């Protein structure tokens, strides 16, 4: 990847609906040349997809929580991870070092919905322990990566 690729990525992270003409102007290239560069980044798996960033509260998913998960029965690990992957309320799943196995970020409609997620879905597996922290407010949340750091 060269500096033009990084410029493209930064622009698309900030404004995902940029036109080929806008991207071309940013790089001093034609619109088709900019499109070719973007397609190559997509084919290489650098750009994984595109999506709209939705206000969760506006669509009824205002309750956010971090759930730490400990899996005591290692034979259940794959089944649990498959279930986590299937649950739309779980937005992110991180395998972490330390006292817990995974940290999940979940978005729910209510505390009752969160209770269902934890009690009926996650704890349905034997040997699963959870600890939940309800997020009161979000100070910073961004999908924009710090690309300047990678260019050293």
C-alpha angles and dihedrals in degrees: 000000000000134000092274090057090052090049089052093049094048091050094047092048090051096039113014093180095061113142123238087248092055091048091047092051090050090055098034088244135119118268092251091051091051090048090052091052092050092048090052090052089050093049091048090054094243090117105046098182147305131263144163117253105233128199100242094208092054090060098041100263097110098134111088125182141174113221121194113206129201116192110202096174104062091190087068095052098098093045091049093048091049089052092048089052090052097049110094092200090066107081100174137018122192126188103216141186119242136047096337132054102217140012116209128196111209136183118203138173096234145346088269089056091048090049090052091049093052101036102034102030111028101028091045086089118080115249097021118134124183139191117195131203116190112217109232096190139346119239096180134005121159139159090205113112122215096247094168089071093055094056098073 
